[in-house]
Amino acid sequence: MTKYIENMLQQIGNTPLIKLTKVAKGIKANVFVKLELLNPSGSYKDRMAISMVEAAEKGLTWNGKKLSAHGVVCDASSGNTAPALAFVCAVKGYQAKIGIYKSLVRKDDIRLKITRIYGADVIPCPSPTDYMSASEWKKLSKEEKDLSWVIAGKKWAFDLEKNDPSVVWVDQIYNKYNYIGQMSMGYEIYEQLDGKIDAWGCSIGSGGTMLGVSLALKEKGVAPLTFGVVPFKTEVYIQFKKGVKEAGKNDFWFSNAHQKLVGLMNLEKWQTEKSIIEEMFDRGYPEKMFRITDEEARNMANRLAQEEGIWCGISSGANVLAALKIAKKLDYGQNVVTVIVDRRDRYLGEYLHETYVV
Ligand SMILES: Cc1ncc(COP(=O)(O)O)c(C=O)c1O
């Protein structure tokens, strides 16, 4: 009997769960990581990319626009979403158009190279001052200025979709098919641990993974302690009290900068809808949040490669550090789960401001 797969999309998901032994030495509770680096384009974003594209094929988009045969899928992303969308589009025969944030990535960024190799168009997004006056932009705080590049990218995608009938903007920050796609990971973890999950957490960009996995576990009747992770240098959708590294519910909140910039740049869609992060907060996830520096995260990512043989990216190191902090407070037989988000290859061109971006 022949055994083969029809295409690479069938390789998405069903990743192994591994118990950490070396880096978790001396800790009573078990620490498990989901090996999402084994997805075809190298990260867990393949799950949400196929989910959002297949929803678009059915017209399940924010404005009901349906992705036509050989149509164009667009979003602004300088993170793992870019290769994931490019990969899914390549196999399905769509053109991916990915806007990149000029301020956040270098032209030779490896994620962008991967994205191009999958056949996507990679286009530098306009600057914030293309959508708001330079004098208004100058008045913004440093953190608002950083975020303004992301909002400008989303405005670019919004305009592209509006002006071209063949383009569907999948908008990962607001699209519920992002977290619906990530739910499959939660079902798999549930099966892999027979439903015994005491704590679950991961780093938060769009919030799709945190919300999707938490909802899948909830659907199965499991309610672990949930913890989120944000790097020190990030696009600041989530704000922390100054100097706080480990926060309970009242010490973190959704950024005001976000709504302010959306208003200034007149990004209509984002003025009316609720983002995944807002929905995640409304539903009470996560209960705890950790801020991890890039250096701490990178050191742990290196240890994971050197001690456990897991060749993972920086945010995976941050995830494991947070999981270890939680596990230290738990007992024998209790299970803490987090994610190995992506492979290390995409960080090989590291530069000073390396961090993860959505
Ligand atoms: C490396 C990395 N870690 C973490 C995240 C956050 O994942 P999510 O967008 O599901 O919150 C991302 C998002 O792109 C990512 O690329």
Ligand as a Chemical Component Dictionary entry (heavy atoms), coordinates in Angstrom:
data_LIG
# 
_chem_comp.id                   LIG 
_chem_comp.type                 NON-POLYMER 
_chem_comp.pdbx_formal_charge   0 
_chem_comp.three_letter_code    LIG 
# 
loop_
_chem_comp_atom.comp_id 
_chem_comp_atom.atom_id 
_chem_comp_atom.alt_atom_id 
_chem_comp_atom.type_symbol 
_chem_comp_atom.charge 
_chem_comp_atom.model_Cartn_x 
_chem_comp_atom.model_Cartn_y 
_chem_comp_atom.model_Cartn_z 
_chem_comp_atom.pdbx_ordinal 
LIG C1 C1 C 0 8.273  34.378 17.519 1  
LIG C2 C2 C 0 6.894  34.746 17.985 2  
LIG N1 N1 N 0 6.569  34.544 19.250 3  
LIG C3 C3 C 0 5.363  34.862 19.708 4  
LIG C4 C4 C 0 4.387  35.407 18.892 5  
LIG C5 C5 C 0 3.043  35.727 19.440 6  
LIG O1 O1 O 0 2.026  34.873 18.961 7  
LIG P1 P1 P 0 0.526  35.346 18.840 8  
LIG O2 O2 O 0 0.459  36.310 17.686 9  
LIG O3 O3 O 0 -0.293 34.109 18.606 10 
LIG O4 O4 O 0 0.164  36.028 20.133 11 
LIG C6 C6 C 0 4.707  35.638 17.570 12 
LIG C7 C7 C 0 3.737  36.285 16.681 13 
LIG O5 O5 O 0 3.972  36.489 15.521 14 
LIG C8 C8 C 0 5.972  35.270 17.086 15 
LIG O6 O6 O 0 6.304  35.436 15.796 16 
# 
loop_
_chem_comp_bond.comp_id 
_chem_comp_bond.atom_id_1 
_chem_comp_bond.atom_id_2 
_chem_comp_bond.value_order 
_chem_comp_bond.pdbx_ordinal 
LIG C1 C2 SING 1  
LIG C2 N1 SING 2  
LIG C2 C8 DOUB 3  
LIG N1 C3 DOUB 4  
LIG C3 C4 SING 5  
LIG C4 C5 SING 6  
LIG C4 C6 DOUB 7  
LIG C5 O1 SING 8  
LIG O1 P1 SING 9  
LIG P1 O2 DOUB 10 
LIG P1 O3 SING 11 
LIG P1 O4 SING 12 
LIG C6 C7 SING 13 
LIG C6 C8 SING 14 
LIG C7 O5 DOUB 15 
LIG C8 O6 SING 16 
# 
